[in-house]
Amino acid sequence: MNHLGPAFRRIRKAKNITLKEATEGIISLPFASKWERGLYRITAAKLVGLLERLATTFDELMLVHRQHDFSFDNQRFFEKVNKYVNARDISSLYGLIKKEELKTNVINPHMKKQRIIILKQHINQMTGINFDKREIGLITGYLEKVGSWGIYELSLYANSIFMLSTETVTKLSLLAHKNGLSYQELPKVSEEICNVASKTVVHFLKRDLLEEAITTINITQKFLEDKKLFYEKNRFSFLEGIYLFKAGKQKTGLKKTANAIYYLCEMEMPEQATSYKNTLVKTLNDLFSEEQVSKIVKELEAYLEALRNLTAAS
């Protein structure tokens, strides 16, 4: 079982447990070090002891092992999908379908089919064709069946929300939060839980389902309380600001959104700051007259300028 050593190391590091603490009395330090690098094998009995030491299950170890192999590829895949969708580049989406169809060796047996389904539904949406409910059901059925959601399942759901009904989004969002918590201490899982929640909130806000939106925001903000995920905390503060505008609380909404935009500027993230500002203006255009929007945008710029001056003076 030498191939599981690197996955064991990832879990150990995520839990801030030293190699000595994890292996003392079970295997020697030199042996453990080489096993974690995939150079040595250990018996099943010793592996059970090591997993107990980390309070970790074999299923969790296998999950991390699988994700270590395909999570980066999966991230790059969906980055390409989103890029082509935003550019309305149908030809490139068809190109991705062809690449997936030609693959013969995939680690996750469901991945190939699920990726193709998502690509086809994006094309359907862009060409005015109805979503294929049967194919979508293959993805939702898989997500409902899986007991623990790792990075792959969270990413799959986050990138499927666009084609799901509100009823399904509500149901799967609860599952995502519940089933993803088992692995929240592992690298990137907490970020992906937040990504899912963010897309869920946007889904609700677009449909003016304000109660559902603020409930998801509150649950996620509570989840983030003890985590050093400052970008995610800021993102949900911004979404709360958008909610407040839609709920008729303009002054509070303005402060929330302005503070979130200012934080991104301070963190030298101008593209994200511009994206947030564009999202805010789009929301305002849906809610107010052109004259009112112009007034609110001026108030936003004045508030941002006041924050910059306050920082410069301190």
C-alpha positions in Angstrom: 0.0 0.0 0.0 2.8 2.4 -0.9 0.5 4.4 -3.3 -1.6 5.7 -0.3 1.4 7.3 1.5 1.1 10.7 -0.2 -2.6 10.9 0.5 -1.9 10.0 4.2 0.6 12.8 4.3 -1.9 15.4 2.9 -4.4 14.4 5.6 -1.8 14.5 8.4 -0.6 18.0 7.3 -4.2 19.3 7.0 -4.7 18.2 10.7 -1.4 19.7 11.8 -0.1 16.4 13.1 3.6 15.7 13.0 5.0 12.6 11.4 6.2 11.4 14.8 2.8 11.9 16.4 1.1 10.0 13.6 3.4 7.0 13.5 5.1 6.6 16.9 4.8 3.0 18.0 3.4 1.8 14.7 6.2 2.3 12.2 9.6 4.0 12.4 10.2 7.6 11.4 12.6 6.8 8.5 10.2 4.1 7.2 7.2 6.5 7.5 8.9 9.3 5.7 9.7 7.0 2.7 6.2 5.5 2.8 4.6 9.0 2.6 6.7 9.6 -0.5 5.4 6.4 -2.1 8.7 4.5 -1.8 7.8 1.8 0.7 4.8 -0.5 1.3 3.0 -1.1 4.6 0.7 -3.9 5.7 -3.1 -3.4 6.0 -2.8 -3.8 9.8 -0.3 -1.0 10.2 -2.4 1.2 7.9 -5.4 0.7 10.1 -3.4 1.8 13.1 -2.2 4.9 11.3 -5.7 5.9 10.3 -6.9 5.4 13.8 -4.1 7.7 15.0 -5.4 10.4 12.7 -9.1 9.7 13.5 -9.5 9.1 9.7 -11.4 6.5 7.8 -10.1 4.4 4.9 -12.9 6.1 2.7 -11.4 9.5 3.5 -7.9 8.3 2.6 -9.2 7.0 -0.7 -11.1 10.2 -1.4 -7.9 12.3 -0.9 -5.9 9.8 -3.0 -8.3 10.0 -5.9 -8.6 13.8 -5.7 -4.8 14.2 -5.6 -4.7 12.7 -9.0 -7.6 14.6 -10.7 -8.5 17.7 -8.8 -6.1 20.0 -10.7 -7.2 18.6 -14.0 -10.8 19.1 -13.0 -10.1 22.7 -12.0 -8.5 23.5 -15.3 -11.4 21.8 -17.2 -14.0 24.0 -15.5 -11.9 27.1 -15.9 -11.9 26.4 -19.7 -15.7 25.7 -19.7 -16.4 29.0 -17.9 -14.1 30.9 -20.2 -15.8 29.5 -23.3 -19.3 30.0 -21.9 -18.6 33.7 -21.0 -17.2 34.2 -24.5 -20.2 32.3 -26.0 -17.7 30.1 -27.9 -19.8 27.1 -28.9 -17.1 25.8 -31.2 -14.6 25.4 -28.3 -17.3 23.8 -26.2 -17.8 21.2 -28.9 -14.0 20.8 -29.0 -14.0 19.9 -25.3 -16.7 17.4 -25.8 -14.6 15.7 -28.5 -11.6 15.6 -26.2 -13.6 14.0 -23.4 -15.1 11.4 -25.8 -11.6 10.4 -26.9 -10.4 9.8 -23.3 -9.9 6.1 -22.5 -8.2 6.2 -19.1 -10.1 8.3 -16.5 -9.6 7.9 -12.7 -13.2 8.7 -11.8 -15.5 6.5 -13.9 -18.4 9.0 -13.7 -16.3 12.1 -14.6 -16.2 11.7 -18.4 -20.0 11.3 -18.8 -20.7 14.1 -16.3 -18.4 16.5 -18.0 -20.0 15.8 -21.4 -23.4 16.3 -20.0 -22.5 19.8 -18.5 -20.9 20.8 -21.8 -24.0 19.7 -23.8 -26.3 21.6 -21.5 -24.3 24.8 -21.8 -24.6 24.5 -25.6 -28.3 23.8 -25.3 -28.7 27.0 -23.2 -26.7 29.1 -25.6 -28.7 27.8 -28.6 -32.1 28.0 -27.1 -32.7 24.2 -26.7 -34.3 22.8 -23.6 -32.1 21.1 -21.0 -32.1 17.3 -21.2 -33.7 16.3 -17.9 -32.7 12.7 -18.3 -29.0 13.5 -18.6 -29.2 16.1 -15.8 -30.8 13.4 -13.7 -27.7 11.3 -14.1 -25.7 14.0 -12.3 -28.2 14.8 -9.6 -28.7 11.1 -9.0 -25.0 10.6 -8.5 -24.8 13.6 -6.1 -27.8 12.3 -4.1 -26.2 8.8 -3.8 -22.7 9.8 -2.8 -22.4 9.8 1.0 -19.4 12.1 1.3 -18.7 15.0 -1.0 -15.1 15.8 -1.7 -13.7 18.5 -4.0 -14.9 16.7 -7.1 -18.5 16.4 -6.0 -18.6 20.0 -4.7 -17.1 21.2 -8.0 -19.5 19.1 -10.1 -22.5 20.5 -8.3 -21.2 24.1 -8.4 -20.8 23.8 -12.1 -24.2 22.2 -12.6 -26.3 24.8 -10.8 -27.0 26.7 -14.0 -29.1 23.8 -15.4 -31.0 22.9 -12.2 -34.4 23.8 -10.9 -34.7 25.9 -7.7 -36.2 22.9 -5.9 -33.1 20.8 -6.9 -30.7 23.6 -6.0 -32.3 23.9 -2.5 -32.1 20.2 -1.9 -28.5 19.7 -3.2 -27.2 22.8 -1.4 -28.2 21.3 1.9 -26.5 18.0 0.9 -23.4 19.8 -0.2 -23.0 21.6 3.1 -23.8 18.4 5.1 -21.7 16.0 3.1 -18.8 18.3 2.5 -18.3 19.1 6.2 -16.7 15.6 6.7 -13.7 16.8 4.8 -13.7 20.6 5.6 -10.2 20.4 7.2 -8.7 19.1 4.0 -7.0 21.4 1.5 -9.4 23.3 -0.8 -12.6 21.6 0.5 -13.7 24.6 2.6 -13.1 26.9 -0.4 -15.1 24.7 -2.6 -18.0 24.6 0.0 -18.0 28.4 -0.2 -17.9 28.3 -4.0 -21.0 26.1 -4.0 -22.8 28.4 -1.5 -21.9 31.5 -3.5 -23.4 30.1 -6.7 -26.4 29.0 -4.7 -27.0 32.5 -3.3 -26.6 34.0 -6.8 -29.2 31.5 -8.1 -31.6 32.6 -5.4 -31.0 36.3 -5.8 -31.6 36.2 -9.5 -35.0 34.7 -8.8 -35.7 37.1 -5.9 -35.9 34.2 -3.5 -34.6 36.5 -0.7 -35.4 34.3 2.3 -33.5 31.3 0.7 -30.6 33.7 -0.2 -30.1 35.1 3.3 -30.5 31.7 4.9 -27.6 30.4 2.7 -25.6 33.5 3.4 -26.0 33.2 7.2 -25.2 29.4 7.2 -22.0 30.0 5.2 -20.9 33.0 7.3 -21.3 30.9 10.4 -19.3 28.1 8.7 -16.5 30.7 8.0 -16.3 32.2 11.5 -13.3 30.1 12.7 -11.6 29.9 9.3 -8.9 32.1 7.8 -10.6 32.4 4.5 -10.7 36.2 4.2 -11.5 36.3 0.5 -14.5 34.0 1.0 -15.7 36.0 4.0 -15.5 39.2 1.9 -17.4 37.5 -0.9 -20.3 36.7 1.3 -20.3 40.2 2.9 -20.7 41.5 -0.7 -23.5 39.0 -1.4 -25.2 40.1 1.8 -25.0 43.7 0.5 -26.7 42.7 -2.7 -29.4 40.9 -0.7 -29.9 44.1 1.4 -30.4 46.2 -1.7 -33.0 43.7 -3.0 -34.6 43.7 0.5 -35.0 47.5 0.4 -32.2 48.3 2.8 -30.3 50.6 0.5 -28.0 52.4 3.1 -26.8 49.1 4.7 -26.4 47.5 1.3 -24.3 50.3 0.1 -21.9 50.1 3.0 -21.6 46.3 2.8 -20.9 46.3 -1.0 -18.6 49.3 -0.8 -16.5 47.7 2.0 -16.2 44.5 0.1 -15.1 46.3 -3.1 -12.6 48.4 -1.0 -11.1 45.2 0.6 -10.4 43.8 -2.9 -8.7 47.1 -3.9 -6.6 47.0 -0.8 -5.6 43.4 -1.5 -4.5 44.5 -5.0 -7.2 42.5 -6.8 -8.5 45.1 -9.3 -10.2 42.7 -11.6 -12.2 41.2 -8.8 -13.1 44.7 -7.5 -14.3 45.7 -11.0 -16.3 42.5 -11.3 -18.0 43.2 -7.9 -18.7 46.8 -9.0 -20.2 45.6 -12.3 -22.4 43.1 -10.5 -23.6 45.8 -8.1 -24.5 48.2 -11.0 -26.3 45.4 -12.8 -28.4 44.7 -9.7 -29.1 48.4 -9.2 -30.3 48.7 -12.9 -32.8 45.9 -12.2 -34.1 47.7 -9.1 -34.0 51.5 -9.7 -34.4 54.1 -12.4 -31.4 55.4 -14.3 -31.4 58.6 -12.2 -31.5 56.7 -8.9 -28.7 54.3 -10.1 -26.5 57.3 -11.0 -27.1 58.8 -7.6 -26.2 55.5 -5.8 -23.1 55.0 -7.8 -21.9 58.5 -6.9 -22.6 57.6 -3.2 -20.6 54.5 -3.7 -17.6 56.3 -5.1 -17.8 58.9 -2.3 -17.8 56.2 0.3 -14.8 54.4 -1.3 -12.9 57.7 -1.4 -13.7 58.3 2.3 -12.3 54.8 3.1 -9.1 55.5 1.0 -8.6 58.8 2.9 -9.2 57.2 6.2 -6.6 54.5 5.4 -4.1 57.1 4.2 -4.5 59.2 7.4 -3.9 56.2 9.7 
